[in-house]
Amino acid sequence: MRVPMLLAALVAVATCTETFVGQQVLRVVPTSHEELQELRELQGLEHLQLDFWLAPRGLGDPVDIRVPFPSLQPVKAHLEARGVSYSIMIEDVQALLDEEQREMLRSSRRLPLSTTTFNYEAYHTLDEIYAFMDMLVAENPTLVSKLEIGRSTENRPLYVLKFSTGGTDRPAVWIDTGIHSREWVTQASGLWFAKKIVEDHANKEGVASILDTMDIFLEIVTNPDGFAYTHSTNRLWRKTRSKHSGALCVGVDPNRNWDAGFGGPGASGNSCTETYRGPYPNSEPEVKSIVDFVKGHGNIKAFISIHSYSQLLLYPYGYTTTPVPDQQELHEVSAKAVAALSSLYGTKYKYGSIITTIYQASGGTIDWTYQQGIKYSFTFELRDTGRYGFLLPAKQIVPTAQETWLALQVIMEHARDHMD
Amino acid sequence: MELPPSRVPVSRAAALAEGVVRLRTGGPARALRLRELRGARAEDIKDVGYKFYLELELEDVLDKDCAVNCTAEVLYHLGNKNSAPDVQFTLEGELKSTEEADHEFYTRMRSLEKELVAENIPDSHGHVSPELQPLHLLAWVASGHVIWQNSTENTQLQLAQIQHVKQVKRSDEDLQFDFVVLLHEMVSQEIIPWEMTVLWHPGDNVRVTRHRRQHRHPSGAAGTP
């Protein structure tokens, strides 16, 4: 019964394997000369492709053998048939390698020395992102400054990066990422956008021409309390972390807390739900700080709020089916932006108003900004369409940011060229 | 493409159709995904429900060069309380065989010393280790059944994460995996934990023999400090 298995193993082993998937490391501690001899004989069976990490030496000296997957059953059967006991030291060699590689990446991320050595292809903690901001400002003090526009419920600073080549009261573009904390590809893209703006400016290309006449404001971690919570406790947390009196549960949906259609259908009045609108508009400091900033600035021409996932480009309204007066223009800009996005990797986006494209949503960000007079108000839903959803693999961060940036450029250029 | 106006967003019906196609054609080595919605038409059928006629272009996530066209009909029943939507589809063309990869996964799982137990797939960083990839696909394929059975005009469910999976050794030829999956409902934005038992062996369809919504709050959700 054993012989056909060993033959099958021979055939299987004849083909080369490149990875360590399915491999194990077995340990045998020989306690008799017979056992020692068995192990020496095993060493000689080349077709099994065994890799002796610790070769047979003497009695009581452990023998460690890395066994490729096709040889596992035959080798174990062989040992068992001869009464040689073994233990499984490493149950999955590939998993261990993967874990080590991740650990290496993690430790290399602890010490980014500049925004050039910063790893854009990985997800970062809040501290790492705040450190990045300071590095970016330090490296580009004339172009970049960091503004604190408020504090979160848990008293974390709400930072906005300002990119400006001068002037006073210039018309501006606003971009925010991470308003929903579990949408990690957005904060990660925000980091890439920040670096891209600085690079374009240095190379006098891309967005540099926009910076001649406009400022760019970028809030990378719009919901820092939620973001910290996704790292510490619940990766799929969406809302803020506020606790209002009378509310049973924690957190308000920051994209239902704006003063546009507030209280209407498309949001929940139950604090234990993910779309809880909050006790009143702007109850969340994360929202109020942006409201105050936008009103105080008075000259924002384009406002883009970035979410994931679904691959959509959306314009107002979410709270009502009534089309916005600028519907046609926004639709045309969307078409152009989506075409630019797709041109890079073929990623397909749909576009339209929030209510017709996904669902009714009241108290939403861009409904409010549009009603403030910011015509070019858009929301993105980035990659993907559901295979990974919120848990988008880190290796997709940069491609996502790159393609999204092309769409953002279209919107920014259009805003610049159509200012009243 | 520009979506025609309809009571239910067309993409919602398309996602449901996609999930059912994936369920019926998928396994640990194949999962079809919607590449593009080529055409869509909606019809309000008096006293029956709301019906979509869809033309889908699908691709294999493991072999993106491999595309297949599909026509599908999705009927959301009137009242839609306890009745899953009807989904019918026809695939044009053939799908490549996954016999070798299926067999490799099957053999590996059957010969594990200890039953496999794993958590959080993908992890927070979206990472799935290569030897767990087939299991991730299997869960994604199987969740199509749970999703279909629990879909209404007002819901759009996606698999967010495998919270926990446990292999259960069987004396027959099937592999059995008991999952707790987290489903993301896109309209309410809720994350819903769901238990499902999945059976499969090479050459067979993926079967969900048991599924049940968990009513405890997932860790750290609303209510926990």
Interface residues (C-beta under 8 A of the other chain):
Chain A: T19 V21 G22 F69 L72 Q73 I88 E91 D92 Q94 A95 D98 R102 A122 Y123 W184 Y229 T230 H231 T233 N234 R235 L236 W237 R238 L248 C249 V250 G251 D253 S268 S271 C272 T273 E274 T275 S310 K348 K350 G352 T356 T357 I358 Y359 T385 G386 R387 Y388 G389 F390 L391 L392 P393 A394 Q396
Chain B: M1 E2 L3 P5 P9 S11 A15 A31 R33 L34 R35 E36 V61 R108 S111 E113 K114 P122 D123 S124 H125 G126 H127 V128 S129 P130 E131 W140 Q158 L159 A160 Q161 L182 H184 M186 V187 S188 Q189 E190 I191 P218 S219 G220 A221 A222 G223 T224 P225
